Amino acid sequence: MTKRLDLRVDFAFKSLFGTHGNESILAAFLNAALRFPDEKKIQTVQLLDPHFNKENQEDKRSILDVHAQLEDRSRVNIEIQLNNKHDMEKRTLYYWSKMYSSQMKEGMDYGELCKTITINIVNFRYLSHMHEYHSTFQLYEREQKLLLTDMLEIHFMELPKLLIKWRNREVDPREDQLVRWLLLLEASEDEEITQVLEEIAMQEDQVLKKAMDEWERVSQDPEVLLAYEARRKALLDEKSALKRAEKKGKEEAIKAMAIGMIQEGIANNVISKLTGLSIEEIEILRHQ
């Protein structure tokens, strides 16, 4: 079997879910993610331009992974993130605000603005204080928990949490369609997941079968592979840079703590025990 693209890489994800001709795949994912009742199921979606109007430097760097409009004119953006840049809440609010405000045209009334939804699929634990892999945020009054408006909706889907539940057999892709679609993103690295999803696709889910067939096809396209490998390398480089920055930040914090202890007159052996710095490193800090 051909090695399939890692769908957690944003380029590969967009190739499957954000490409013209694959709207039925995107609609199936959104129906699962947004939990619409049967009478409100999405039948069609329209893919929109993923670029923001370039009003400032941040806009020039911002390209949405999947930007779509639903039948009721609601706007949806799906972002997939491999690396934790520690700015997700600000990033998703920025994207939400740009999508919401971009609807306003000259002469429009505010009442014509439509619901705007961002979905963040992350390949790291983000909401550490929450157990569930899927969290949904809206605007509520703090004390009474009264919903102000349903115009804002922000989702976080944490793949590591889902994988733990999958391994513990706490979720079943045969029963839960969102589990089914999110596990698809992990399938390139897990033969068991692939086998289970292939069985579901053959037995009951024609859209999933279409998705897996399309996934197989794009994974053999030389032009797609070339762009995919370039993007994957860029993400690996980004991950390495983030790790280096985190390491440097920790080192600076430890040095700052040691300097504070030195100023308090604490002995070198105590500072070494508490910080992990060598006596030689502490002596250097004493004489800076």
N, C-alpha and C positions, 0 to 999 in steps of 0.2 A: 504493500500500500504506500502511496506517495505521502511523504511527510507534509502534514498540513500546516498552514500558517498559524502562528500563535495569535488568536483573536483578541488577546489582551493588549496587543500592540495596536495603538489607535488607527494606524493606516489599514491594518487588516480588518479591524472592526468596521471601519467605514466602508471598506470594499464589499463587505457582506450586508451591512444594515443601512448604509447611507448611499447606495448606488441606484440610479434609475433602473427600473426593471425588477428591483427587489423590494418594492413597497409593501407587498403582502407579508414579507418576512418582518419588516419593521412594524407593521400593524399588529402582527401576532405578538411580538415582543412587548409593544406598548399596552396591548390589552391585558397581558399577564402582569406587567409592571404596575399599571394604574388601577387594576382590579375593577374595571368597569362592569356593572351588571349586564346581563345578557342583552337587555333591550337597548343598551347604550354602547354596545361593542363597536369599536372602530372598524369600518369596512374598507376605507381608503385613506391614505395619507399623501400629502404633497411635500416633496423635498424642496427646501428653500436654500437660497444662497448661504453658504456657511461663513462668509466674510462679513465683518462689521463694516459700516461706513467709517473710513479711516479719518476720524476727527482728531486723534492724538496718537502719540507713540505707542501707547498700550493697545489701542485698536489695531495698529499695524501688525502686532504680534499675535492677535487673537483670531483664530480660525476655529469655528465650532466643529466638533467631530460629526455630529448628525443634527441638522436643524430642519424641523418639519412642522407642517400645519395640519391640524386635524379637521374633521368635517365641520365641527362647530366653530372653526377659525382659531381655536386654542393653539398656542405656539409651544413647541417642545424642543428642548436641546438635550442630547445625550452626550456626556463626556466620559471617556475612559482614561484612567490615570494609573500608570504602572508605579510611579515613584511619588513618595510623599514629600511635597515641597513645603509642607506646613503652612499653606495659605488657602486651603480648600474652601473654607467658609467665605473668605473675601472674594476669591475667584468666582465661586458660584453665584454670589450676590451680584457681582459685576456683570456676569453673563446674563443673569436674570434681568437686571435693570436695563441693559442694552436691548435685549429682546423685547421687553415690555414697552420701552419708550420708542423703539423703532416703528411700532405700529401707528403712531400718531402722525397723521398727515394734515396738511393745511385745511382748515375748515371742519375737521373732525371734532366731535363731542367726546368728552372723557368717557361717557357711557358706552361708547363704541369699542373701547379697549377690551381685549379678550384675555382670558386666563393664560398665564405663562408658567411653564413647568420646566424645571431643570432636573435631570437625572444624572447622578454621579456614580459611576461604577469604578470602584477603587480596588487595587490589588494589594492593599495593606490595611491593617487595623487602624481605623480612624477615630471612631467614637468608642473609646476604650471603656467607658462607663456603661455602655449599652450592650446587652447580650445578643439581641437580634441582628441578623445580617442586613435587614431592610428597614430603614428609618425614614419617616416622612415628616417634614416640617411645614407648618403654615403660620399665619399671623393670629395669635390668640391674646386675649386680655389675661394678664398675669394671674390675678386672683380668682376670677370667675371662670377662667378657661373658655371664654366666649370667643367664637371665631369672628374676627373682624371682617374678613373677606376671603373668598376661595380663589382670588385672582393670583395669589402667590402659592406655589407648591414646589418644594425642594426635596428631592430624594437622595439618599445615600445607600448604595448597595455594596457591602464589603465582602469581597470574594473569599478572603481567608476564613471569616466566620462561617460562611456557607460551607466551605470544604470540611471544617470541623464537624458541622452538623451532618454532612453527607457521610463522613467516615464513621460517625457514631450512629448512623441509620436513624437520625432524627428527622430527616426530610426525604421525600420520595418524588423523583421527577415524573413518575407515572401519575401521580395525584396532583402535583402542583406545577403549573405551567411556567411560573417564574423561575422556580428551581431548575426546570428543564432548560430554559434559555440561558440562565447564568452558568450552569454546568457546561454548556456548550463552549463557553469561553475558556474553560479549563481542559477541554477534551484533548487538545493537542499534546498534553503532557500526561494523560491518564488513560490507559487502554480500557480499564473497567468502565469509566464514564462513557467513553466512545462506544463501547459495545452496548451498554444500556440504552443510550440515545439512539443508536442505529435500530435497535429492536423496537423502540417506541415509534420511530419514524416509519418503519415498515408496517407496523401493526395498526397505528391509529392517528398519526399526525402528519398529514400531507405537507403542511407548510414547513415543519421541521425537516422533512425529507428533502424538500426543495432547498432549504438552507444548507443542509449537509452536502447535497449534490453541488450546489454553487460554491461552497467552501472548497470542495475537492477540485473544482474546475479552476478557480482563481489561484489555488496553490500550485498549479502546473503552468500558469501563464508567465512566460519569461519576463515580460515587462513589469508585471505586478511583483514578481519575485525580486527584481532589481531594486525597485522603489522600497519594497518591504525591508530588504536587508539594510538599505541605507538608513531607513527610519529606526530599525531595531538597534543598529550600531549607535545612532545618536542618543537613543534612550539609555543604552548601557553606559555611554560616556557621561550622560547626565546623572545617572545613578552613582557612578564613581565620584563625580564632582561633589554631589550632595554628601556622600560618605566622608570625603576629605574635609568638607566644610564643617560637618558635625564633629569630626575628630578634633579639628583645630579649635572649635568652639569649646569643647570639653577641656582640652589642654589649657586654654586661656583661663577658663573658670577655675581650674585646679590651681594654676599659678596665682591667680588673684586671691584665692582663699589662703594659700600659703603665705603670700605677702601680708595679708591681714593678720595672720598668726604671728609672723615675725614682728610686726609692729606692736603686738600685744606682749612680746617678750617670751613667747612659748619656745621651748627647747627644740632643737633640730630633730631629735629622735621621736618626739611626740608628733611634730609636723609630718615627718616621714611616714609614721604609722597611719596617720589620718588621711594623708593625700596620696600616698603611694610614690611620692617623689624620693629620689635618692638624697643622701646627705650632701653629695657634691652639687646636685641641682639646687638644693636649698641654700647652700653657701653662695652660689652664683646670684641667687635672688637677693640675698642679704647685702651683697656688695654692688647692686645695680644703682 
